[in-house]
Amino acid sequence: MYPPELVRPMKEELTTVGFQELLSEAEVDNALSQKGTALVLVNSVCGCAAANARPGAKMSLANAKKPDYLFTVFAGVDREATDKARAHMMPFPPSSPSMALFKDGELVHMLERHHIEGRPAQMIAENLMEAYNEHC
């Protein structure tokens, strides 16, 4: 577990633009049972990938089409919620950071860590915007 003061700014980077934190298994299940589209971002302290994941996700929200719901879980902090979110992301293996787009509870697009790491935020945003245009 990471100290709350360490992860607070990383959480706030998303919650201040409308992402809702999911902190339990029940919250994840309830969030993903809703009709519509939902982006779930598995947040992380990993500087090499997460440093571009959060800005990329935020930039993607400038798109005309975007998910109905924005959710986040934090790997290494909110273990129960993260494990449950990752279960919904099967068959993809756990990775953080990662982002998954769901439509009516079904996984329709996935960005794993290897799609994020080493890529600029703009490229991540463009990938997400293409998925929004197709599924939202």
PyMOL commands that set and color helices and strands:
alter all, ss='L'
color gray80, all
select helices_A, chain A and resi 4-15+25-32+47-60+79-88+113-116+121-135
alter helices_A, ss='H'
color red, helices_A
select strands_A, chain A and resi 20-21+37-43+69-74+98-103+106-111
alter strands_A, ss='S'
color yellow, strands_A
deselect
rebuild
show_as cartoon
